Amino acid sequence: MADAPGAAASLAAAKARLDRLDLYPRRVRIDRVRVLELPWLFRLPWFRRFDGYAAWPLILLRQPLARTPPDLLCHELCHVWQMQHRPLRMPLSYLRTGYARNPYEAEARRAVEATR
């Protein structure tokens, strides 16, 4: 599967936003991050409620990247950043707290707000 058209530029823009924050000791690395447009995936029951999903170095999108709001890509890249620093704790936190009360979700939302 090929990266979404425009992925490199969009990731660089989202990285520039996150680089203004001091959430973790190292800046987010985007050299291995891939952005895939997978509308069929978001028709599956688990994914229906999401417009984007981060899984380590992958950002999966419901819509084409060209129609994806920059805030969503920034939010998902923040999750990649979180997993770069806490590769097990971050994903496992959803088992403990769920989605709505997850501190990593709150942090990603705050990161988007702080970098607008």
C-alpha positions in Angstrom: 0.0 0.0 0.0 1.3 3.4 -0.9 1.2 6.4 1.4 -1.6 8.9 0.8 -0.8 11.6 -1.8 0.7 14.6 0.0 1.5 12.6 3.1 5.1 13.9 3.5 4.1 17.5 3.4 1.0 17.0 5.6 3.1 15.1 8.2 5.8 17.8 8.1 3.1 20.4 8.8 1.7 18.4 11.7 5.2 17.8 13.1 6.0 21.5 13.0 2.9 22.1 15.2 3.9 19.4 17.7 7.5 20.5 17.8 6.3 23.6 19.6 5.3 21.5 22.5 7.5 20.0 25.2 5.4 16.9 26.0 8.2 14.4 25.7 12.0 14.4 25.8 12.4 13.9 22.1 10.5 15.5 19.2 8.2 13.3 17.2 10.0 11.4 14.4 8.1 11.1 11.1 10.7 9.4 9.0 9.0 6.0 9.3 5.4 7.2 9.7 3.0 6.2 7.0 -0.4 7.7 6.2 -2.9 5.3 4.6 -6.4 6.0 3.4 -8.5 3.0 4.2 -12.2 3.9 4.1 -13.3 0.2 4.1 -11.6 -0.3 7.5 -13.8 2.4 9.1 -16.9 0.4 8.1 -15.9 -2.3 10.5 -17.7 -2.2 13.9 -14.7 -1.3 16.0 -13.6 1.5 13.7 -16.9 3.1 12.8 -16.7 5.8 15.5 -13.3 7.0 14.4 -12.2 9.3 11.5 -8.5 8.4 12.1 -6.5 5.8 14.0 -2.9 5.6 14.9 -1.1 2.3 15.3 2.6 2.9 16.1 4.1 4.2 12.8 0.8 4.1 10.9 -1.9 6.7 10.7 -5.1 5.3 9.1 -7.7 7.7 7.7 -11.3 7.3 6.8 -11.3 10.0 4.1 -8.6 10.9 1.6 -5.9 13.0 3.1 -6.8 15.9 0.9 -10.2 16.1 2.7 -8.8 15.3 6.2 -8.7 18.3 8.5 -5.1 19.2 9.6 -6.3 19.0 13.2 -7.1 15.3 12.8 -3.7 14.5 11.3 -2.0 16.5 14.2 -4.1 14.5 16.7 -3.1 11.2 15.2 0.5 12.2 14.9 0.4 13.1 18.6 -0.6 9.5 19.3 2.4 8.3 17.2 4.6 10.6 19.3 3.1 9.1 22.5 3.8 5.6 21.3 7.3 6.5 20.4 7.9 7.2 24.1 5.5 4.8 25.7 5.1 1.9 23.1 3.2 -0.4 25.4 1.8 1.8 28.2 0.0 4.1 25.7 -2.0 1.5 23.8 -2.7 -0.6 26.9 -4.1 2.4 28.7 -7.2 2.0 26.6 -7.9 -1.3 28.3 -7.8 0.3 31.7 -9.5 3.7 31.1 -11.4 3.2 27.8 -11.5 5.9 25.2 -13.6 8.7 26.7 -11.5 9.0 29.9 -8.1 8.1 28.4 -5.4 10.6 29.4 -3.6 10.1 26.1 -6.7 11.1 24.2 -7.0 14.2 26.4 -3.3 15.0 25.8 -3.7 14.7 22.0 -6.8 17.0 22.1 -4.9 19.6 24.1 -1.9 19.4 21.7 -4.2 20.2 18.8 -5.8 23.1 20.7 -2.4 24.5 21.9 -1.0 24.5 18.3 -3.8 26.1 16.4 
